[in-house]
């Protein structure tokens, strides 16, 4: 089995270099023992992904969390970013409007 250290990417601060080295060593050991197990670090979700595979064909038999959950976490991460940007924009517009009103009231 092989452990990939390059999965989904989102938060580069969550995956130090030593984690990549550790995953590579674990995957190499599993591969040498003919064990069909892979580990990956999903950067965007911040989760570890484990896959059980057929050693001969490489086919994924089971994945935890499932591919659907990984895609959902990725989409939720993007949605969270959009909502955060929208909130910041709304607060900026509100602040600007209040500042403009104060300036108009002071000049009258």
DSSP file (Angstrom, degrees, kcal/mol; ACC not computed):
  #  RESIDUE AA STRUCTURE BP1 BP2  ACC     N-H-->O    O-->H-N    N-H-->O    O-->H-N    TCO  KAPPA ALPHA  PHI   PSI    X-CA   Y-CA   Z-CA
    1    1 A X              0   0    0      0, 0.0    30,-0.8     0, 0.0     2,-0.4   0.000 360.0 360.0 360.0 154.9    0.0    0.0    0.0
    2    2 A X        -     0   0    0     28,-0.1     2,-0.6    29,-0.1    22,-0.1  -0.977 360.0-145.2-127.9 139.2    1.1    3.5   -0.5
    3    3 A X        -     0   0    0     -2,-0.4     2,-0.4    20,-0.3    37,-0.2  -0.906  15.7-152.0-104.1 123.3    0.3    6.7    1.5
    4    4 A X  B     -a   40   0A   0     -2,-0.6    37,-0.6    35,-0.6     3,-0.1  -0.779  11.9-167.2 -95.1 137.5    0.0    9.8   -0.5
    5    5 A X  S    S+     0   0    0     -2,-0.4     2,-0.4    35,-0.2    -1,-0.1   0.271  74.6  74.6-103.0   9.1    0.8   13.1    1.1
    6    6 A X        +     0   0    0     14,-0.1    -1,-0.2    36,-0.0     3,-0.1  -0.689  61.1 127.8-124.5  79.9   -0.8   15.2   -1.7
    7    7 A X        -     0   0    0     34,-0.9     2,-0.2    -2,-0.4    35,-0.2   0.286  67.3 -14.2-101.2-131.7   -4.5   15.0   -1.4
    8    8 A X        -     0   0    0      1,-0.0    35,-2.8     2,-0.0     2,-0.4  -0.496  68.7-145.7 -74.0 140.2   -7.1   17.8   -1.2
    9    9 A X        +     0   0    0     34,-0.3     3,-0.1    -2,-0.2    33,-0.1  -0.910  47.2 114.4-117.6 139.6   -5.6   21.2   -0.6
   10   10 A X  S    S+     0   0    0     -2,-0.4     2,-0.7    67,-0.0    34,-0.2   0.245  74.9  39.7-158.6 -53.7   -7.0   24.1    1.4
   11   11 A X    >   -     0   0    0     32,-0.6     3,-2.0     1,-0.1     4,-0.2  -0.816  55.9-176.1-114.6  93.6   -5.2   25.0    4.5
   12   12 A X  G >  S+     0   0    0     -2,-0.7     3,-0.8     1,-0.3    -1,-0.1   0.651  79.4  69.2 -63.3 -14.9   -1.4   24.7    3.9
   13   13 A X  G 3  S+     0   0    0      1,-0.2    -1,-0.3    -3,-0.1     3,-0.1   0.660  89.5  64.3 -76.3 -14.6   -0.7   25.5    7.5
   14   14 A X  G <  S+     0   0    0     -3,-2.0     2,-0.5     1,-0.2    -1,-0.2   0.557  93.3  61.6 -87.2  -8.6   -2.2   22.2    8.7
   15   15 A X    <   -     0   0    0     -3,-0.8    -1,-0.2    -4,-0.2     5,-0.1  -0.740  67.0-168.6-126.4  84.9    0.4   19.9    7.0
   16   16 A X    >>  -     0   0    0     -2,-0.5     3,-1.1    -3,-0.1     4,-1.0  -0.239  37.1-107.2 -65.8 161.1    4.0   20.3    8.2
   17   17 A X  H 3> S+     0   0    0      1,-0.3     4,-1.9     2,-0.2     3,-0.3   0.835 116.5  62.7 -60.2 -35.3    6.8   18.5    6.3
   18   18 A X  H 3> S+     0   0    0      1,-0.2     4,-2.3     2,-0.2    -1,-0.3   0.809  98.3  56.7 -64.7 -27.1    7.3   15.9    9.0
   19   19 A X  H <> S+     0   0    0     -3,-1.1     4,-2.6     2,-0.2    -1,-0.2   0.895 105.4  51.3 -67.7 -39.0    3.7   14.6    8.5
   20   20 A X  H  X S+     0   0    0     -4,-1.0     4,-2.3    -3,-0.3    -2,-0.2   0.919 111.5  47.2 -61.4 -43.6    4.5   14.0    4.8
   21   21 A X  H  X S+     0   0    0     -4,-1.9     4,-2.3     2,-0.2    -2,-0.2   0.917 112.0  49.5 -64.7 -44.3    7.6   12.1    5.8
   22   22 A X  H  X S+     0   0    0     -4,-2.3     4,-2.4     1,-0.2    -2,-0.2   0.915 111.6  48.7 -62.5 -43.5    5.7   10.0    8.3
   23   23 A X  H  X S+     0   0    0     -4,-2.6     4,-2.7     1,-0.2   -20,-0.3   0.909 110.8  50.8 -63.0 -41.9    3.0    9.2    5.8
   24   24 A X  H  X S+     0   0    0     -4,-2.3     4,-2.3     1,-0.2   -21,-0.2   0.906 111.1  48.4 -62.7 -41.4    5.5    8.2    3.2
   25   25 A X  H  X S+     0   0    0     -4,-2.3     4,-2.2     2,-0.2    -2,-0.2   0.912 112.4  48.1 -66.3 -42.2    7.3    5.9    5.7
   26   26 A X  H  X S+     0   0    0     -4,-2.4     4,-2.5     2,-0.2    -2,-0.2   0.937 112.9  48.4 -62.7 -46.5    4.0    4.3    6.8
   27   27 A X  H  X S+     0   0    0     -4,-2.7     4,-2.5     1,-0.2    -2,-0.2   0.894 110.8  50.8 -62.2 -40.9    2.9    3.7    3.2
   28   28 A X  H  X S+     0   0    0     -4,-2.3     4,-2.5    -5,-0.2    -1,-0.2   0.917 110.7  48.9 -63.0 -43.3    6.3    2.2    2.2
   29   29 A X  H  X S+     0   0    0     -4,-2.2     4,-1.5     2,-0.2    -2,-0.2   0.922 112.9  47.1 -62.0 -45.1    6.1   -0.2    5.2
   30   30 A X  H  <>S+     0   0    0     -4,-2.5     5,-2.8     1,-0.2    -2,-0.2   0.888 111.7  51.4 -64.4 -38.9    2.6   -1.3    4.3
   31   31 A X  H ><5S+     0   0    0     -4,-2.5     3,-1.5   -30,-0.8    -2,-0.2   0.918 108.4  50.5 -64.2 -43.4    3.5   -1.7    0.6
   32   32 A X  H 3<5S+     0   0    0     -4,-2.5    -1,-0.2     1,-0.3    -2,-0.2   0.811 111.1  49.3 -64.9 -29.3    6.5   -3.9    1.5
   33   33 A X  T 3<5S-     0   0    0     -4,-1.5    -1,-0.3    -5,-0.2    -2,-0.2   0.378 113.3-120.7 -89.6   4.4    4.2   -6.0    3.7
   34   34 A X  T < 5 +     0   0    0     -3,-1.5     2,-0.5     1,-0.2    -3,-0.2   0.849  59.4 153.3  57.9  37.7    1.7   -6.3    0.8
   35   35 A X      < -     0   0    0     -5,-2.8     2,-1.9    -6,-0.1    -1,-0.2  -0.873  45.5-136.9 -99.0 126.5   -1.0   -4.7    3.0
   36   36 A X        +     0   0    0     -2,-0.5    17,-2.3    17,-0.1     2,-0.4  -0.469  61.1 118.5 -83.9  69.2   -3.7   -2.9    1.0
   37   37 A X  E     - B   0  52A   0     -2,-1.9     2,-0.4    15,-0.2    15,-0.2  -0.998  37.5-174.9-138.2 131.8   -4.0    0.2    3.1
   38   38 A X  E     - B   0  51A   0     13,-2.6    13,-2.5    -2,-0.4     2,-0.4  -0.949   7.1-159.8-125.5 146.1   -3.3    3.9    2.1
   39   39 A X  E     + B   0  50A   0     -2,-0.4   -35,-0.6    11,-0.2     2,-0.3  -0.983  13.1 174.2-124.3 138.8   -3.3    7.0    4.2
   40   40 A X  E     -aB   4  49A   0      9,-2.4     9,-3.7    -2,-0.4     2,-0.6  -0.981  27.5-131.9-139.0 151.7   -3.6   10.5    2.9
   41   41 A X  E     - B   0  48A   0    -37,-0.6     2,-0.9    -2,-0.3   -34,-0.9  -0.925  17.0-148.3-105.4 116.9   -4.0   13.9    4.6
   42   42 A X  E  >> - B   0  47A   0      5,-3.3     4,-2.0    -2,-0.6     5,-1.0  -0.749   9.7-166.3 -85.6 105.7   -6.8   16.0    3.1
   43   43 A X  T  45S+     0   0    0    -35,-2.8   -32,-0.6    -2,-0.9   -34,-0.3   0.898  81.7  53.0 -61.5 -43.8   -5.6   19.6    3.4
   44   44 A X  T  45S+     0   0    0    -36,-0.4    -1,-0.2     1,-0.2   -35,-0.1   0.872 121.4  30.0 -64.4 -38.2   -8.9   21.3    2.7
   45   45 A X  T  45S-     0   0    0      2,-0.2    -1,-0.2   -37,-0.1    -2,-0.2   0.635  99.0-131.1 -95.2 -14.9  -10.8   19.3    5.3
   46   46 A X  T  <5 +     0   0    0     -4,-2.0     2,-0.3     1,-0.3    -3,-0.2   0.740  65.0 128.8  71.9  21.5   -7.9   18.8    7.7
   47   47 A X  E   < -B   42   0A   0     -5,-1.0    -5,-3.3    23,-0.0     2,-0.4  -0.786  61.2-122.9-113.1 153.0   -8.8   15.1    7.9
   48   48 A X  E     -B   41   0A   0     -2,-0.3     2,-0.5    -7,-0.2    -7,-0.2  -0.769  26.0-151.1 -88.9 137.3   -6.8   11.9    7.5
   49   49 A X  E     -B   40   0A   0     -9,-3.7    -9,-2.4    -2,-0.4     2,-0.4  -0.941   8.3-165.3-113.0 131.3   -8.2    9.6    4.8
   50   50 A X  E     -BC  39  64A   0     14,-2.9    14,-2.9    -2,-0.5     2,-0.4  -0.954   5.3-171.1-116.4 134.9   -7.7    5.8    5.0
   51   51 A X  E     -BC  38  63A   0    -13,-2.5   -13,-2.6    -2,-0.4     2,-0.5  -0.986  15.4-152.1-127.6 135.6   -8.3    3.5    2.1
   52   52 A X  E     -BC  37  62A   0     10,-3.1     9,-3.1    -2,-0.4    10,-1.7  -0.926  29.8-177.4-100.4 125.4   -8.4   -0.3    1.9
   53   53 A X  E     - C   0  60A   0    -17,-2.3     2,-0.6    -2,-0.5     7,-0.2  -0.855  36.3-103.3-126.1 158.7   -7.4   -1.4   -1.5
   54   54 A X     >  -     0   0    0      5,-2.8     4,-3.0    -2,-0.3     5,-0.2  -0.721  31.8-147.1 -75.7 119.4   -7.0   -4.6   -3.5
   55   55 A X  T  4 S+     0   0    0     -2,-0.6    -1,-0.2     1,-0.2   -20,-0.1   0.861  93.1  43.9 -60.4 -38.6   -3.2   -5.1   -3.5
   56   56 A X  T  4 S+     0   0    0      1,-0.1    -1,-0.2    -3,-0.1    -2,-0.0   0.924 128.0  24.1 -75.6 -45.6   -3.2   -6.8   -7.0
   57   57 A X  T  4 S-     0   0    0      2,-0.1    -2,-0.2     0, 0.0    -1,-0.1   0.700  92.1-131.4 -95.8 -20.7   -5.5   -4.4   -8.9
   58   58 A X     <  +     0   0    0     -4,-3.0    -3,-0.1     1,-0.3     2,-0.1   0.466  52.3 154.0  81.5   0.8   -5.2   -1.2   -6.8
   59   59 A X        -     0   0    0     -5,-0.2    -5,-2.8     1,-0.1     2,-0.6  -0.380  49.5-117.4 -65.4 137.5   -9.0   -0.9   -6.7
   60   60 A X  E     +C   53   0A   0     -7,-0.2    -7,-0.3     1,-0.2     3,-0.1  -0.677  32.9 177.6 -79.0 121.1  -10.3    1.0   -3.6
   61   61 A X  E     -     0   0A   0     -9,-3.1     2,-0.3    -2,-0.6    -8,-0.2   0.853  68.4  -1.3 -89.0 -42.7  -12.5   -1.4   -1.6
   62   62 A X  E     -C   52   0A   0    -10,-1.7   -10,-3.1     2,-0.0     2,-0.4  -0.994  60.2-165.6-151.5 143.3  -13.3    1.0    1.2
   63   63 A X  E     -C   51   0A   0     -2,-0.3     2,-0.4   -12,-0.2   -12,-0.2  -0.999  18.8-130.2-134.1 137.0  -12.5    4.6    2.1
   64   64 A X  E    S+C   50   0A   0    -14,-2.9   -14,-2.9    -2,-0.4     2,-0.1  -0.992  99.6  24.3-129.6 123.5  -13.0    6.4    5.4
   65   65 A X  S    S-     0   0    0     -2,-0.4    -1,-0.2   -16,-0.2     5,-0.1   0.708 110.9-116.2 -67.7 161.3  -14.3    9.0    5.3
   66   66 A X     >  -     0   0    0     -2,-0.1     4,-2.2     1,-0.1     5,-0.2  -0.114  19.9-108.4 -64.5 162.7  -16.1    8.2    2.0
   67   67 A X  H  > S+     0   0    0      1,-0.2     4,-2.5     2,-0.2     5,-0.2   0.851 120.6  56.4 -59.7 -35.7  -15.4   10.1   -1.2
   68   68 A X  H  > S+     0   0    0      2,-0.2     4,-2.4     1,-0.2    -1,-0.2   0.910 107.4  47.5 -63.9 -42.0  -18.8   11.8   -0.9
   69   69 A X  H  > S+     0   0    0      2,-0.2     4,-2.8     1,-0.2    -2,-0.2   0.896 110.5  52.3 -65.9 -40.0  -17.9   13.1    2.6
   70   70 A X  H  X S+     0   0    0     -4,-2.2     4,-2.0     2,-0.2    -2,-0.2   0.924 111.7  46.1 -62.2 -44.4  -14.6   14.4    1.4
   71   71 A X  H  X S+     0   0    0     -4,-2.5     4,-2.5     2,-0.2    -2,-0.2   0.898 112.7  51.0 -64.4 -40.1  -16.3   16.2   -1.5
   72   72 A X  H  X S+     0   0    0     -4,-2.4     4,-2.7     2,-0.2    -2,-0.2   0.916 109.8  48.9 -63.7 -43.9  -19.0   17.6    0.9
   73   73 A X  H  X S+     0   0    0     -4,-2.8     4,-2.0     2,-0.2    -1,-0.2   0.884 111.1  50.8 -62.7 -38.3  -16.3   18.9    3.3
   74   74 A X  H  X S+     0   0    0     -4,-2.0     4,-1.9    -5,-0.2    -2,-0.2   0.932 112.0  46.5 -64.1 -45.8  -14.5   20.5    0.4
   75   75 A X  H  X S+     0   0    0     -4,-2.5     4,-2.5     1,-0.2    -2,-0.2   0.896 111.4  51.6 -64.3 -40.6  -17.7   22.2   -0.7
   76   76 A X  H  X S+     0   0    0     -4,-2.7     4,-2.6     1,-0.2    -1,-0.2   0.870 107.2  53.8 -64.7 -36.1  -18.5   23.3    2.8
   77   77 A X  H  X S+     0   0    0     -4,-2.0     4,-1.7     2,-0.2    -1,-0.2   0.909 110.4  46.3 -62.7 -42.2  -15.1   24.8    3.1
   78   78 A X  H  X S+     0   0    0     -4,-1.9     4,-2.3     2,-0.2    -2,-0.2   0.908 112.4  50.5 -66.1 -41.9  -15.6   26.9    0.0
   79   79 A X  H  X S+     0   0    0     -4,-2.5     4,-2.8     1,-0.2     5,-0.2   0.904 107.6  53.6 -62.4 -41.4  -19.1   27.9    1.2
   80   80 A X  H  X S+     0   0    0     -4,-2.6     4,-2.3     1,-0.2    -1,-0.2   0.904 108.8  49.5 -59.6 -42.0  -17.6   29.0    4.5
   81   81 A X  H  X S+     0   0    0     -4,-1.7     4,-2.4     2,-0.2    -2,-0.2   0.920 111.4  48.5 -63.7 -44.4  -15.1   31.2    2.7
   82   82 A X  H  X S+     0   0    0     -4,-2.3     4,-2.4     1,-0.2    -2,-0.2   0.924 112.5  48.4 -62.1 -44.9  -17.8   32.8    0.5
   83   83 A X  H  X S+     0   0    0     -4,-2.8     4,-2.4     1,-0.2    -1,-0.2   0.887 110.6  51.3 -63.9 -38.7  -20.0   33.5    3.6
   84   84 A X  H  X S+     0   0    0     -4,-2.3     4,-2.4    -5,-0.2    -1,-0.2   0.928 111.3  47.2 -64.1 -44.8  -17.0   35.0    5.4
   85   85 A X  H  X S+     0   0    0     -4,-2.4     4,-2.5     1,-0.2    -2,-0.2   0.898 112.0  50.9 -63.5 -40.3  -16.2   37.3    2.5
   86   86 A X  H  X S+     0   0    0     -4,-2.4     4,-2.6     2,-0.2    -1,-0.2   0.901 110.1  49.8 -64.4 -41.0  -19.9   38.3    2.2
   87   87 A X  H  X S+     0   0    0     -4,-2.4     4,-2.4     2,-0.2    -2,-0.2   0.918 111.3  48.4 -63.5 -44.2  -20.1   39.1    5.9
   88   88 A X  H  X S+     0   0    0     -4,-2.4     4,-2.3     2,-0.2    -2,-0.2   0.919 112.4  49.1 -62.4 -43.3  -16.9   41.2    5.7
   89   89 A X  H  X S+     0   0    0     -4,-2.5     4,-2.6     2,-0.2    -2,-0.2   0.923 111.0  49.6 -62.3 -45.2  -18.3   43.1    2.7
   90   90 A X  H  X S+     0   0    0     -4,-2.6     4,-2.4     1,-0.2    -2,-0.2   0.906 111.7  48.4 -61.4 -42.5  -21.6   43.7    4.4
   91   91 A X  H  X S+     0   0    0     -4,-2.4     4,-2.6     2,-0.2    -1,-0.2   0.891 111.2  50.8 -65.6 -38.8  -19.9   45.1    7.5
   92   92 A X  H  X S+     0   0    0     -4,-2.3     4,-2.7     2,-0.2    -2,-0.2   0.931 111.5  47.3 -63.7 -45.3  -17.7   47.3    5.4
   93   93 A X  H  X S+     0   0    0     -4,-2.6     4,-2.3     2,-0.2    -2,-0.2   0.904 113.1  49.0 -63.2 -41.2  -20.7   48.7    3.5
   94   94 A X  H  X S+     0   0    0     -4,-2.4     4,-2.4     2,-0.2    -2,-0.2   0.922 112.3  48.0 -63.7 -45.2  -22.6   49.3    6.8
   95   95 A X  H  X S+     0   0    0     -4,-2.6     4,-2.5     1,-0.2    -2,-0.2   0.916 112.3  49.5 -60.7 -44.8  -19.6   51.0    8.3
   96   96 A X  H  X S+     0   0    0     -4,-2.7     4,-2.2     1,-0.2    -2,-0.2   0.903 111.0  49.5 -63.0 -42.1  -19.1   53.2    5.2
   97   97 A X  H  X S+     0   0    0     -4,-2.3     4,-2.2     2,-0.2    -1,-0.2   0.920 112.5  46.8 -63.9 -44.7  -22.8   54.2    5.2
   98   98 A X  H  X S+     0   0    0     -4,-2.4     4,-2.3     1,-0.2    -2,-0.2   0.891 111.9  51.2 -65.1 -39.2  -22.7   55.1    8.9
   99   99 A X  H  X S+     0   0    0     -4,-2.5     4,-2.0     1,-0.2    -1,-0.2   0.900 110.0  49.4 -64.6 -40.3  -19.5   57.1    8.5
  100  100 A X  H  X S+     0   0    0     -4,-2.2     4,-2.2     2,-0.2    -2,-0.2   0.906 110.5  50.4 -64.9 -42.4  -21.1   59.0    5.6
  101  101 A X  H  X S+     0   0    0     -4,-2.2     4,-2.6     1,-0.2    -2,-0.2   0.901 109.8  50.5 -64.2 -40.8  -24.2   59.8    7.6
  102  102 A X  H  X S+     0   0    0     -4,-2.3     4,-2.1     1,-0.2    -1,-0.2   0.910 110.2  49.9 -62.3 -41.9  -22.1   61.1   10.5
  103  103 A X  H  X S+     0   0    0     -4,-2.0     4,-1.4     2,-0.2    -2,-0.2   0.905 111.6  47.9 -64.4 -41.8  -20.1   63.3    8.2
  104  104 A X  H  X S+     0   0    0     -4,-2.2     4,-1.1     1,-0.2    -2,-0.2   0.916 112.1  49.9 -65.1 -43.6  -23.3   64.7    6.6
  105  105 A X  H  < S+     0   0    0     -4,-2.6    -2,-0.2     1,-0.2    -1,-0.2   0.850 109.6  51.7 -65.6 -33.4  -24.9   65.3   10.1
  106  106 A X  H  < S+     0   0    0     -4,-2.1    -1,-0.2     1,-0.2    -2,-0.2   0.819 108.9  50.0 -72.8 -29.8  -21.7   67.1   11.3
  107  107 A X  H  <        0   0    0     -4,-1.4    -1,-0.2     1,-0.2    -2,-0.2   0.685 360.0 360.0 -83.6 -17.1  -21.6   69.5    8.3
  108  108 A X     <        0   0    0     -4,-1.1    -1,-0.2    -3,-0.2    -2,-0.1   0.488 360.0 360.0 -80.6 360.0  -25.3   70.5    8.6
